[in-house]
Amino acid sequence: MRRALGILLTVGLLGGCGVFSSDKNVVPPAKLKPFHASLKVKRVWSHDTGNGTGGYDLALRAAFAGHAIVVANENGTVVAYRTRDGHRLWRRHLKARITAGASAGGGLVVVGTRRGRVLALDAKTGKSVWTAQAPSEILAAPVVGPGGVYVASLDGHVTAFGLAHGRQLWMAAHAHPALTLFLTARPTLVSELLYEGYANGELVALRTTDGRRLWTSAVAEPRGGDAVERLVDLGHPLYSQNIVYVNGYHGAVAALAAHSGRILWGRPLSSYRSMALGGQSLYVITAHSRVMALASASGGTVWKQTAFLNRRLGSPVLAGPAVVMGDLAGYTQWLSRHTGKLIARVRVGEGAIRAAPLVGRVAGHKGLPTVFVLTTTGRLAALAFRPARS
């Protein structure tokens, strides 16, 4: 029953069916309005990589692996492209339904599957290196670190596997509510600690050597009269300067002391997308697609952008002067980091953009950063940007 309800709620939240709306009528997505672009964005290259998410509500992400960018598709196709020019380096078709990934590190590309399998490929060739088994379905991209590969599965377990051989090193269990968003937070690895947000509103610090829990902090508590209102799933934590930032659905955006889990500040905002952190600001996408910049020291509002209500914005990333995110129709929206003003818009292709784009400097592009965007239909695009001429 947990699985069936999770699927229903995910479709309602991400498919726009209005399950989470308290209104009788579903509010349509805001229409995009004309604007003056002060940032010029051009497509450097793009490819259709495969079937994308296969129509499922997944947030499959791309990953950098040296001078390559790797994409995993739901049907098992994994492809690597050279970042400079989009030349395909290798393509591999796995006999698995991929629901999480890709992640890269230590010479490996790692993905997770619907049946809980963890598949590790050689980052240079795509050849299989090892296969491991997690307790249940994997929806969050694995985390690859020097000491191992860390996987959060849908049942609340975090499992560590050896980087070289894939053998299980340890497993940490956590209480899991019967009803969730059917989304799993991706852990954050910092030195020898792993921070993970859970569906019951708790943030936990685990030791990477043995999985021992060092502290638990209740960031959000279930409240409300029905099961949907009581959902408090936490998102992907962020770390900076001994502070962990985390957000939650029907919960809060909060900052916690990394060594103890003590809450430094919190704001009652409902958010389930990953956040972005840069300078002195924390960038948050609310459940109804308001974009907010919060002061990282206090949680106070720096600016708010409401032009994209109900466009189901994906997770943001910082690129030069902009905070960049995609929407339900394949558009990338570029906002000024300092004011929230729209400064550029480019459509990548059909399908939504859910995962945060990647940003990297690519040789041959005048040293300018390049933004790599992946849609749910499998379209991968490299976008270069520079200030527009007045």
Rosetta blueprint (number, residue, H / E / L):
1 M L
2 R H
3 R H
4 A H
5 L H
6 G H
7 I H
8 L H
9 L H
10 T H
11 V H
12 G H
13 L H
14 L H
15 G L
16 G L
17 C L
18 G L
19 V L
20 F L
21 S L
22 S L
23 D L
24 K L
25 N L
26 V L
27 V L
28 P L
29 P L
30 A L
31 K L
32 L L
33 K L
34 P L
35 F L
36 H L
37 A L
38 S L
39 L E
40 K E
41 V E
42 K E
43 R E
44 V E
45 W E
46 S E
47 H E
48 D E
49 T L
50 G L
51 N L
52 G L
53 T L
54 G L
55 G L
56 Y L
57 D L
58 L L
59 A L
60 L L
61 R L
62 A L
63 A E
64 F E
65 A E
66 G L
67 H L
68 A E
69 I E
70 V E
71 V E
72 A E
73 N L
74 E L
75 N L
76 G L
77 T E
78 V E
79 V E
80 A E
81 Y E
82 R E
83 T L
84 R L
85 D L
86 G L
87 H L
88 R E
89 L E
90 W E
91 R E
92 R E
93 H E
94 L L
95 K L
96 A L
97 R L
98 I E
99 T E
100 A E
101 G E
102 A E
103 S E
104 A E
105 G E
106 G L
107 G L
108 L E
109 V E
110 V E
111 V E
112 G E
113 T E
114 R L
115 R L
116 G L
117 R E
118 V E
119 L E
120 A E
121 L E
122 D E
123 A L
124 K L
125 T L
126 G L
127 K L
128 S E
129 V E
130 W E
131 T E
132 A E
133 Q E
134 A L
135 P L
136 S L
137 E L
138 I L
139 L L
140 A L
141 A L
142 P L
143 V E
144 V E
145 G E
146 P L
147 G L
148 G E
149 V E
150 Y E
151 V E
152 A E
153 S L
154 L L
155 D L
156 G L
157 H L
158 V E
159 T E
160 A E
161 F E
162 G L
163 L L
164 A L
165 H L
166 G L
167 R L
168 Q E
169 L E
170 W E
171 M E
172 A E
173 A L
174 H L
175 A L
176 H L
177 P L
178 A L
179 L L
180 T L
181 L L
182 F L
183 L L
184 T L
185 A L
186 R L
187 P L
188 T E
189 L E
190 V E
191 S L
192 E L
193 L E
194 L E
195 Y E
196 E E
197 G E
198 Y L
199 A L
200 N L
201 G L
202 E E
203 L E
204 V E
205 A E
206 L E
207 R E
208 T L
209 T L
210 D L
211 G L
212 R L
213 R E
214 L E
215 W E
216 T E
217 S E
218 A E
219 V L
220 A L
221 E L
222 P L
223 R L
224 G L
225 G L
226 D L
227 A L
228 V L
229 E L
230 R L
231 L L
232 V L
233 D L
234 L E
235 G L
236 H L
237 P L
238 L E
239 Y E
240 S E
241 Q L
242 N L
243 I E
244 V E
245 Y E
246 V E
247 N E
248 G E
249 Y L
250 H L
251 G L
252 A L
253 V E
254 A E
255 A E
256 L E
257 A E
258 A L
259 H L
260 S L
261 G L
262 R L
263 I E
264 L E
265 W E
266 G E
267 R E
268 P L
269 L L
270 S L
271 S L
272 Y L
273 R L
274 S L
275 M L
276 A E
277 L E
278 G E
279 G L
280 Q L
281 S E
282 L E
283 Y E
284 V E
285 I E
286 T L
287 A L
288 H L
289 S L
290 R L
291 V E
292 M E
293 A E
294 L E
295 A E
296 S L
297 A L
298 S L
299 G L
300 G L
301 T E
302 V E
303 W E
304 K E
305 Q E
306 T L
307 A L
308 F L
309 L L
310 N L
311 R L
312 R L
313 L L
314 G L
315 S L
316 P L
317 V E
318 L E
319 A E
320 G L
321 P L
322 A E
323 V E
324 V E
325 M E
326 G E
327 D L
328 L L
329 A L
330 G L
331 Y E
332 T E
333 Q E
334 W E
335 L E
336 S E
337 R L
338 H L
339 T L
340 G L
341 K L
342 L E
343 I E
344 A E
345 R E
346 V E
347 R E
348 V L
349 G L
350 E L
351 G L
352 A L
353 I L
354 R L
355 A L
356 A L
357 P L
358 L E
359 V E
360 G E
361 R E
362 V L
363 A L
364 G L
365 H L
366 K L
367 G L
368 L L
369 P E
370 T E
371 V E
372 F E
373 V E
374 L E
375 T L
376 T L
377 T L
378 G L
379 R E
380 L E
381 A E
382 A E
383 L E
384 A E
385 F E
386 R E
387 P E
388 A L
389 R L
390 S L
